[in-house]
Amino acid sequence: MRKLIVVGIGIVLGVWGAVMTLSIAEQNNNRGTPLSTKAPADMVDTSVQKRSSAKPRMVEVEEEMWYRLNQDLLELQDELVKTKAKAKITEAELERTKVQLKEIGKKKGHAQEVHRVQKNENLWKIAKRYYNDPYKWRWIFKENLRQITDPDKVYPEQVLDIPQY
C-alpha cells in the first residue's frame, strides 16, 4: 500500500513539474519575449520588470515545495522499510512460537501422531481406530480446539493431532 503512495507521489511531482514549466514558458511567450533571448535593461518596459520580479519568489516557492515533497517521500520510504522489518520480526516470532508449542506438546506426550480426515469420518470413528474406544473422541477434540469449533463438523483432508494418553 505504501509503495503505491510513493509511486503516486512521484507521478504527481512529475506532472506538477511539467505543468509549472509549461506555465512559465507560456507566461514568457505571452509577454512577447522568447525564452532564449533577453532584452537590454534600457529597452525593457517597467511594467514588464514589475511582473518579472515575481519570478524569483515563484522559484523560491517551487524549490520549497520540492524540498517538502522530497522530505515527505523520504519519510514514507523510511516508514516502509521499518514496517517491512517489523513484519519480518513478527513472522520470526510466530515461527519460534510454533516450534515451542510443538516441543511442549512432545514433552507432555501430546500430539505425537497426525491423522488426515477421510470422507465419511468423524471423531467417533477416529477415536475407535486409535484408542479402540470411541468414547475417547473428546481427547481428539480437546487437542484440536484451534481447528475444530464443533465436534460434529470434521471435514475431509483436515489434519488432526492425535494425543497419546
KAHU-V877415 format. One record per helix or strand of 3 or more residues. SS is the DSSP state (~ for helix, > for strand). FROM is the first residue (numbers start at 1). TO is the last residue. Records with the same first field share a line. If there is no record, write none. Layout:
SS->FROM-TO + FROM-TO
This chain:
~->2-30 + 41-43 + 46-108 + 123-131 + 134-143
>->113-116 + 159-162
